[in-house]
Amino acid sequence: MALHKGPEQHQKRVMSVNPFFGEANPVAGMTEAPPTHRLPDGPLPPNTAYQLVHDELMLDGNSRLNLATFVTTWMEPQAGVLMGECRDKNMIDKDEYPRTAELERRCVAMLADLWNAPDPSAAVGCSTTGSSEACMLAGMALKRRWAARNADRSPGARPNLVMGINVQVCWEKFCNFWEVEARQVPMEGDRFHLDPQAAAELCDENTIGVVGILGSTFDGSYEPIADLCAALDALQERTGLDVPVHVDGASGGMVAPFLDEDLEWDFRLPRVASINTSGHKYGLVYPGVGWALWRDAEALPEELVFRVNYLGGDMPTFALNFSRPGAQVVAQYYTFLRLGRDGYRAVQQSTRDVATALAERIGELGDFRLLTHGDELPVFALTTADDVTAYDVFDVSRRLRESGWLVPAYTFPANREDLSALRIVCRNGFSHDLADLFLDDLTRLLPQLRRQPHPLTRDKEAATGFHH
């Protein structure tokens, strides 16, 4: 989450209150609201407080026009009702809310079956607040398994985790927080994600695992998980090193099972020990819910599971958070029940169709070069064509924001810092009609951009945000 500082002196002000907002504040009068950066001295009427917060939030962007985020921005009204009914239930209190806990167990079982666990009844898993927490839990399990295998070695050995440089920032956080060396495979040329052989060459006796990404946040491409496992199989044959794989399927874990059924990336590969996904991305649930699953109990060391009884009953728990609402888990179960395999397949296919069609039409404009085409994740990345010198992707991002569209522009990591790109995320709710409107706005601003003397967006950091 973001870090915040206290207000500057000029921000220490009070808000004005429209007299139409309802009952008068008996202390401050009709037109003066509490200060913005300290607790008010007294209460406000609920209607007035609501209207003040509501009006301030009008300055937020329209989430449906946010083509930067992977997070779900639309659900059916019935799902919203269920979430409202469950917002006061503490997910951790499984003794007091046994049916909510049962729905969580069912979701884990459904995912184990969806991801082709050899024995779905033997797979273990849990809900999380999102994929970031799920990745932390998976990384902790990998590190603890490595420590158990190397208990007789020198205590000074430092564990490492191998991954592509395109991983989501949560993996860098994991390595920082849990004192694991991050060994990252750089990008090369038109390869924007991990190379299996290069990853295997970075492994040694202190490698706790290799992370494969099913759907890179940079460009929407799948990493070759089967090839990665094959490279590690060959490594084991040569050296005896048995390195497990964790698949970060934050997005692709809820796309590939429905649209790419023949693609082997999941528990069909014996080397895959664990998988995570974001229920609040292509799982089609509002934030925040994620899922972490392990192939079997052996893949999740028992000492990481805590049992508590002070809420009543015996509750095994494995999570970084303790108290959190059960609403998102209930919404996930509702969505699984509501859509089934055929429903998910239809939704994800529609989203991919929008992505591939929009990518093709943007490519036909002549101003852009497509890096990916939206045919894996419904996400594609593009950069300006080689002969475009009057503007860059940061100018495009800035100008699109003027029409309400949020499209991130960013530079790629080593060894492709020279490459700047735009990324467009297509989600359920971003229809062909909205894609047409987006293309109209993009086409309308291009003549103005072409007339620029040079790229104008000097402050690249302020031009846009990079959203995972």
Number of C-alpha atoms within 10 A of each C-alpha: 3 3 4 6 5 9 12 8 7 6 11 13 14 12 13 13 20 14 13 10 16 15 14 17 18 11 12 13 12 17 14 16 21 20 15 13 13 11 9 11 10 10 12 18 13 11 11 20 16 12 15 17 10 11 9 9 10 9 8 7 13 12 16 18 20 22 20 23 23 22 26 22 21 16 15 9 9 11 21 17 12 15 21 12 13 19 15 12 17 17 25 21 24 20 15 15 14 12 12 23 19 13 18 22 18 14 23 23 20 15 24 25 16 17 22 18 23 16 12 18 13 15 22 20 26 19 27 29 22 21 27 23 22 29 30 21 23 25 24 19 22 25 22 17 19 20 17 10 11 14 10 8 9 8 9 6 11 13 20 23 24 25 28 25 21 21 20 20 11 16 19 17 16 22 19 12 10 13 12 20 18 20 18 21 23 20 20 13 7 8 12 25 26 28 20 23 17 17 22 23 13 16 21 17 16 19 24 29 25 29 29 30 30 28 25 27 26 25 28 27 26 21 22 19 25 19 15 24 24 17 19 25 19 15 19 14 11 9 10 11 17 18 24 22 24 25 25 28 26 33 27 29 28 25 26 24 20 20 19 12 10 9 13 17 28 27 22 14 17 14 21 26 24 28 31 31 30 32 31 26 27 25 24 24 28 21 16 20 26 27 28 27 27 24 27 18 12 13 20 25 15 11 9 15 12 12 12 12 11 9 12 11 13 14 17 13 16 19 18 12 11 13 12 17 20 25 25 29 28 26 26 24 20 19 20 19 12 12 13 11 13 10 15 22 19 14 19 25 18 19 25 24 18 24 27 21 16 22 24 13 12 18 16 12 13 12 15 20 18 20 20 20 23 27 19 23 32 30 30 27 24 22 19 20 14 9 9 16 14 15 20 22 25 27 20 22 24 20 22 17 17 10 13 16 22 24 27 26 29 22 17 18 16 16 14 16 11 9 13 18 25 26 27 26 24 28 29 22 16 20 16 16 10 14 17 14 12 18 16 11 17 19 13 11 14 15 10 12 20 15 10 12 10 14 17 15 18 10 9 15 12 10 19 19 15 16 16 14
